[in-house]
Amino acid sequence: NGMTVSVLQHGETPLVDVLLLFGGGDSTDDTGIDYFSDRFQRTITSDFAVTDFGRGIKSIYDPLQLAGSWIMYDFGVDETHTVEGLRTSSGNLEGNLWLVRQYLDQRRPYLGYSGIWIKSQKGSLANDWSSQGYWEWALRWKHVNPDHPTTQIATYEYYDGWNDFGNGEVKEYLDRKYHPQNARMLVIGDIESSGGEEKVVQMLEDAFGGWKGAPGAGEPPKDTLPPPNKPKDSIVYLFDDKKNTQTDISYQCQVQPTNYVDKASLQVLADILDDQAWDVLREQSGVTYGAGAYGYVYSGGSSYLRLNSLVQNDSSAFAIATFNKLVADMEAGKIKEDDVRIMKFLRAKKYVLGQQSLEQMRSRLISAMAYGGGWDYFDDYRNALAE
């Protein structure tokens, strides 16, 4: 039926995660139909109250819990994909696969309280716009990647457009999104306690081999983002608050378009800057209790570097100058080879330790899938650190 399935033995606890990743997310659609449709949907399950993978209406009883498992959702890849699934004991895997299939077959629109919710969303904009923290976030992101789907902010007109979504529009989108040709399944955990890989593959074939999706469904939603846009010229935004005795300094810039494997290089760069910022602002000058640097990679190649520190008010200019100098030195190639070797070793150690538990490995696999990577990502990432 076009659905890709991956089965992985991992961990010793007799638990299995069954996850479905669907293309289409908040940032791949500028109308809001993805977010709206995922919120206003339901599935019918026996005589129990309705449930919807945790979105919107809450169920009184979750039938999956009665079957020895529980629902999981929202894995932080909402920009381009939606992930749904459940965790079950290894011994209950077969029955719960059929419950997942039931959810897929019975998904339908439910717009019962959508009008009230749209009104509340519009009302929340006033609170957002009156918050200094909101504008610190919005201006920073819109400056480094203007007019990009990942940096758009909501408006009254945006929410007004949601009033045009009826049952027909929502059903049409759900049919296109929740379709086997737009799905990747990951089954990870103690597969051996479920009977071994061969038996689990047969269970999956029995439960999902006949899943065809809605007849006549259109093309699946987009699951990638466009390349980053050219950032604006450097600027400093000042937010005055006379009550504060410290100043929050955030420096953010766009780095060259990259992919998920290149994330290793960006992380090592951020680790070096993190150490240097701490050394200058804390160890040498004592103007802060902490300073950090972070690297971000998004689908489509948008990548960012951010430095942040909360410093004494009279040290604000010094902190800004420090961040500018640290980044300028990096651009000029003024990097100590010893620093690179140390940070690559520490990053490699963190990488290995970060995939031991079921939760850690699940998160890593989902991220690779959502950003368009295959399982060769693990070798590529390791090789990038080894170069």
C-alpha positions in Angstrom: 0.0 0.0 0.0 3.0 2.3 -0.1 3.7 2.6 3.6 7.3 2.3 4.7 7.8 0.2 7.8 11.0 -0.1 10.0 11.3 -2.6 12.9 14.2 -2.2 15.4 15.1 -4.3 18.4 16.2 -1.9 21.2 16.3 -2.1 24.9 15.6 -4.8 27.4 12.4 -3.6 29.1 9.5 -5.5 27.5 7.9 -2.5 25.9 7.4 -1.5 22.2 6.7 1.9 20.7 4.5 1.9 17.6 4.8 5.2 15.7 3.4 6.6 12.5 5.0 9.6 10.9 2.9 11.5 8.4 4.1 14.3 6.0 2.5 17.7 6.5 3.0 20.1 9.4 2.3 23.6 10.7 4.9 25.3 8.5 4.3 23.4 5.3 0.9 25.0 4.8 0.3 28.8 5.0 -3.5 28.5 5.4 -3.5 26.8 8.7 -5.6 23.8 7.5 -3.0 21.3 8.9 -3.2 22.6 12.4 -6.9 23.1 12.2 -7.6 19.6 10.8 -5.4 17.9 13.3 -7.2 19.6 16.1 -10.8 19.1 14.9 -10.9 15.4 14.2 -12.2 12.4 16.1 -12.2 8.6 15.9 -15.0 6.3 17.2 -13.9 3.5 19.5 -16.5 1.0 20.8 -18.9 2.5 23.4 -16.2 4.6 25.1 -15.9 8.3 24.9 -14.2 9.6 21.8 -10.4 10.3 21.7 -8.2 12.0 19.2 -4.6 11.1 20.0 -4.6 13.8 22.7 -5.8 16.7 20.6 -8.8 18.8 21.5 -11.5 16.8 23.2 -10.3 14.6 26.0 -11.6 11.1 26.4 -13.2 9.8 29.6 -11.7 6.3 29.1 -8.8 5.6 26.8 -9.4 2.2 25.3 -5.7 1.7 24.6 -5.0 2.0 28.3 -7.5 -0.8 28.9 -5.5 -2.9 26.4 -2.3 -2.4 28.3 -0.8 0.6 26.4 -1.1 4.3 26.1 -1.2 7.0 23.5 1.8 9.2 22.6 1.8 12.2 20.3 3.6 15.5 19.7 7.2 14.8 19.1 8.4 18.3 18.3 8.5 18.0 14.5 5.3 19.9 13.9 6.9 22.1 11.3 6.9 19.4 8.6 5.4 16.2 10.0 3.0 14.8 12.5 3.8 11.8 14.7 1.2 9.6 16.4 1.5 6.3 18.1 1.4 4.3 21.2 3.5 2.4 23.7 2.5 -1.2 24.6 3.9 -4.1 26.5 5.7 -6.5 24.1 3.1 -9.2 24.9 0.2 -7.0 23.8 1.7 -5.7 20.6 -0.5 -7.7 18.2 -3.8 -6.5 19.6 -2.7 -2.9 19.9 -1.6 -2.9 16.2 -5.2 -3.5 15.3 -6.3 -0.6 17.6 -4.0 1.7 15.7 -5.5 0.5 12.5 -8.9 1.2 13.9 -7.9 4.8 14.6 -6.7 5.2 11.0 -9.9 3.8 9.5 -12.3 5.8 11.7 -10.7 9.2 11.6 -13.2 11.9 10.7 -13.8 15.7 11.1 -15.4 17.1 14.2 -15.9 20.8 14.2 -18.2 21.0 17.2 -16.5 23.9 19.1 -14.3 25.3 16.3 -16.0 28.7 16.2 -15.4 29.3 20.0 -11.8 28.1 19.7 -11.1 30.5 16.7 -12.4 33.4 18.7 -10.3 32.4 21.7 -7.2 32.2 19.5 -7.8 35.7 18.2 -8.3 36.9 21.7 -4.9 35.4 22.7 -3.1 37.6 20.2 -3.6 40.7 22.3 -1.9 39.0 25.2 0.9 37.9 23.0 1.4 41.3 21.5 1.5 42.9 24.9 4.3 40.6 26.1 7.9 41.8 25.7 9.1 38.2 25.6 6.9 37.6 22.5 8.4 40.4 20.6 11.9 39.4 21.6 11.3 36.1 20.0 9.3 37.3 17.0 11.7 40.1 15.9 14.8 38.0 16.3 13.5 35.1 14.2 11.9 37.3 11.5 15.1 39.2 11.2 17.4 36.3 10.6 15.0 34.5 8.1 12.4 37.0 6.9 9.2 35.9 5.2 10.0 32.2 5.8 7.3 29.7 6.9 9.1 29.0 10.1 9.2 32.6 11.2 5.7 33.8 10.4 3.5 35.2 13.2 -0.2 34.9 13.5 -2.6 37.7 12.7 -6.4 38.3 13.0 -6.7 37.7 9.3 -5.0 34.4 9.6 -7.4 33.1 12.2 -10.4 34.6 10.3 -9.5 32.4 7.4 -10.2 29.4 9.5 -13.9 30.2 9.5 -13.9 29.0 5.9 -12.9 25.5 6.9 -15.9 23.2 7.1 -16.3 19.4 7.3 -15.6 19.0 3.6 -12.3 20.9 3.7 -11.2 19.1 6.9 -12.1 15.7 5.5 -10.4 16.3 2.2 -7.2 17.3 4.1 -7.3 14.4 6.5 -7.8 11.9 3.7 -4.7 13.3 1.9 -2.5 13.4 5.0 -3.5 10.2 6.8 -2.9 7.9 3.8 -0.5 4.9 3.6 1.5 6.6 0.8 2.2 9.5 3.1 3.1 7.3 6.1 6.2 5.9 7.7 5.8 3.4 10.5 8.5 2.8 13.2 8.2 -0.2 15.6 11.0 0.0 18.2 11.5 -1.8 21.5 11.8 -5.3 22.8 10.8 -7.0 19.6 12.1 -10.4 20.8 9.6 -10.5 23.6 6.9 -10.0 21.0 8.0 -13.1 19.2 10.9 -11.9 17.1 11.3 -9.8 14.0 9.7 -12.3 11.6 6.6 -12.7 13.7 6.3 -8.9 14.2 6.6 -8.3 10.5 3.7 -10.7 10.0 1.7 -8.9 12.6 2.2 -5.6 10.8 1.3 -7.2 7.4 -1.9 -8.6 8.9 -2.9 -5.3 10.5 -1.8 -2.8 7.9 -1.4 -4.7 4.7 -5.0 -4.0 3.8 -5.0 -0.4 4.8 -5.8 1.6 1.6 -6.7 5.0 2.9 -9.6 7.0 1.6 -10.4 6.3 -2.0 -9.7 9.2 -4.4 -7.5 11.0 -1.9 -5.4 13.8 -3.5 -1.7 14.4 -3.4 -0.2 14.2 0.1 0.7 17.5 1.9 4.2 18.9 1.5 6.6 17.6 4.0 9.6 19.9 3.4 10.4 23.6 3.8 11.9 26.0 1.3 15.5 27.1 1.6 16.2 29.9 4.0 15.8 33.5 2.8 18.6 36.1 2.9 18.8 37.6 6.4 18.5 41.4 6.9 21.5 43.5 7.8 22.8 43.3 11.4 20.7 45.1 14.0 20.3 45.5 17.7 16.8 45.5 19.2 16.6 47.2 22.6 13.8 46.5 25.1 13.9 48.9 28.1 12.7 47.7 31.5 13.8 49.9 34.3 12.9 47.3 37.0 15.5 44.9 35.8 19.0 44.8 37.3 20.2 42.4 34.6 20.0 42.5 30.8 19.2 39.4 28.7 21.5 39.5 25.7 20.6 37.2 22.8 22.7 37.1 19.6 21.3 35.1 16.7 22.5 34.7 13.1 21.9 32.5 10.2 24.6 30.0 9.1 25.0 28.5 5.7 22.3 26.2 4.6 22.9 22.7 5.9 21.3 19.4 6.3 20.6 17.1 9.2 24.0 15.3 9.0 25.8 18.6 8.9 24.2 19.3 12.3 27.3 17.7 13.8 29.5 20.5 12.6 27.1 23.2 13.8 26.9 21.5 17.2 30.7 21.4 17.6 30.9 25.0 16.6 28.2 25.9 19.2 30.0 23.9 21.8 33.3 25.8 21.2 31.5 29.2 21.4 29.6 28.0 24.5 32.9 27.3 26.2 34.5 30.6 25.0 31.5 32.7 26.0 31.5 31.2 29.5 35.2 31.8 29.8 35.0 35.5 28.9 31.8 36.5 30.5 32.0 34.4 33.7 35.5 33.2 34.4 37.4 36.3 33.3 35.0 39.2 33.9 32.4 37.8 36.3 29.5 39.8 34.7 27.1 36.8 34.5 26.2 33.6 36.2 26.1 31.8 32.8 26.5 32.1 29.1 25.6 29.6 26.3 25.6 28.9 22.6 23.2 26.7 20.6 22.8 25.4 17.1 19.5 24.8 15.3 18.8 22.9 12.1 15.5 22.8 10.4 14.1 21.0 7.4 14.9 22.7 4.1 18.4 23.9 5.2 17.6 26.7 7.6 20.3 26.7 10.3 21.0 29.2 13.1 23.5 29.9 15.7 22.4 31.6 19.0 24.4 33.0 21.9 22.7 34.1 25.1 23.6 35.4 28.5 22.0 37.3 31.4 24.5 40.0 32.4 24.8 43.0 34.7 23.2 46.1 33.3 26.4 48.0 33.1 28.0 45.1 31.1 25.5 45.0 28.2 27.8 46.6 25.7 30.7 44.4 26.8 28.5 41.3 26.3 27.4 42.4 22.8 31.0 43.2 21.8 32.1 39.8 23.1 29.5 37.9 21.1 30.4 39.8 18.0 34.1 39.1 18.4 33.6 35.4 19.1 31.6 35.0 16.0 33.9 37.1 13.9 36.9 35.0 15.1 35.1 31.9 14.0 34.3 33.4 10.6 38.0 34.2 10.2 39.0 30.7 11.1 40.6 31.6 14.4 39.8 28.2 16.0 42.3 26.2 18.1 42.6 22.7 16.8 42.7 21.4 20.4 39.3 23.0 21.1 37.9 21.3 18.0 39.3 17.9 19.0 38.0 18.2 22.6 34.5 19.3 21.6 34.2 16.6 18.9 35.1 14.0 21.5 32.6 15.3 24.0 29.9 15.5 21.3 30.6 11.9 20.2 30.4 10.7 23.8 27.1 12.6 24.3 25.8 11.1 21.0 26.5 7.5 22.0 25.1 8.0 25.5 22.0 9.7 24.1 20.7 6.7 22.3 20.6 4.1 25.1 17.1 4.2 26.4 14.0 3.5 24.3 12.9 7.2 24.6 16.3 8.4 23.4 16.5 6.1 20.4 12.9 6.8 19.5 13.5 10.5 19.5 16.6 10.2 17.4 15.0 8.0 14.8 12.0 10.3 14.5 14.2 13.3 14.0 16.2 11.6 11.3 12.9 10.5 9.5 11.3 13.9 9.8 14.3 15.7 8.4 14.4 13.4 5.4 17.2 11.1 6.5 17.5 7.4 6.2 19.2 5.0 8.6 22.5 5.8 7.0 22.2 9.1 9.0 23.8 7.4 11.9 26.9 6.4 10.0 27.0 9.9 8.3 26.8 11.7 11.6 29.5 9.5 13.1 31.8 10.0 10.1 31.2 13.8 10.3 32.5 13.8 13.9 35.4 11.7 12.9 36.6 13.9 10.1 
